[in-house]
Amino acid sequence: MMSMDLISFVFGAAASGVTGNAVYDGIKLVLGNGFAQLEAFAKNDDREKFELVLQTVLENNDTIKQQLEQLQRGETITIVNQQHNGKGDNVAGNKIINK
């Protein structure tokens, strides 16, 4: 079973809906598209559905779990979010070309 502290931390941030708040914005970025559903559950005070969905995410994605735990501890996280429109490569770091 996941830490209820972590679930409560995410629930509180999602329920607050305070954009511009570093914790809220960080959680929204970490959870990506899944945040909207969790936020709706939190704002409707449907904690049971919120916990079920978040627990499933945390059990199936260690990266998300670790990033949320870092936010909970007040640590800084780095997320690379890239969009590619057009030709060429998206490179996050050094591009290695084998000749």
C-alpha positions in Angstrom: 0.0 0.0 0.0 1.3 3.4 -0.9 2.1 6.1 1.6 -1.1 7.8 2.7 1.1 10.9 3.4 2.0 11.1 -0.3 -1.6 10.7 -1.4 -2.7 13.3 1.1 0.0 15.7 -0.1 -1.1 15.3 -3.8 -4.8 15.5 -2.8 -4.3 18.8 -0.9 -2.4 20.4 -3.8 -4.9 19.3 -6.4 -7.8 20.4 -4.3 -6.3 23.8 -3.7 -6.2 24.5 -7.5 -3.7 27.4 -6.9 -1.9 27.8 -10.1 1.4 29.6 -9.7 2.0 27.6 -6.5 5.3 25.7 -7.0 3.9 22.5 -5.5 0.7 22.6 -7.5 2.5 23.3 -10.7 5.1 20.7 -10.0 2.5 18.0 -9.3 0.6 19.0 -12.4 3.8 18.7 -14.5 4.8 15.3 -13.0 1.3 13.8 -13.5 0.8 15.2 -17.0 -2.5 14.4 -18.6 -3.6 12.4 -15.7 -3.7 15.4 -13.4 -7.0 16.8 -14.8 -8.9 13.7 -13.7 -7.3 13.7 -10.3 -7.9 17.4 -9.8 -11.6 16.9 -10.7 -11.9 14.1 -8.1 -10.2 16.3 -5.5 -12.4 19.4 -6.2 -15.5 17.2 -5.9 -14.1 15.8 -2.6 -14.2 12.3 -4.1 -11.2 11.0 -2.1 -12.0 7.4 -2.7 -11.7 7.7 -6.5 -8.7 10.0 -6.2 -6.8 7.5 -4.0 -7.6 4.6 -6.3 -6.4 6.3 -9.4 -3.3 7.8 -7.8 -2.4 4.6 -6.1 -2.6 2.8 -9.5 -0.3 5.4 -11.1 2.2 5.2 -8.2 2.3 1.4 -8.3 2.9 1.4 -12.0 5.3 4.3 -12.5 8.3 4.5 -10.2 9.5 7.7 -11.8 6.3 9.6 -11.0 6.4 8.2 -7.5 10.0 9.3 -6.9 9.3 12.8 -8.4 6.2 13.3 -6.2 8.2 12.2 -3.1 10.9 14.7 -4.0 8.3 17.5 -4.2 6.9 16.4 -0.9 10.3 16.7 0.7 10.7 20.2 -0.8 13.4 19.1 -3.2 13.8 20.5 -6.8 13.0 18.2 -9.7 14.0 18.5 -13.3 11.6 17.4 -16.0 12.5 17.6 -19.7 9.3 18.2 -21.7 9.9 18.4 -25.5 7.6 18.9 -28.4 8.7 18.3 -32.0 7.1 20.0 -34.9 8.8 19.5 -38.2 12.0 17.9 -39.4 15.1 17.1 -37.4 15.9 15.6 -34.1 15.0 16.5 -30.5 18.1 16.0 -28.5 18.3 16.4 -24.7 22.0 16.3 -24.2 24.8 15.2 -26.5 23.8 13.8 -29.9 26.0 10.9 -30.9 26.3 10.1 -34.6 28.0 6.8 -35.5 29.8 7.1 -38.9 
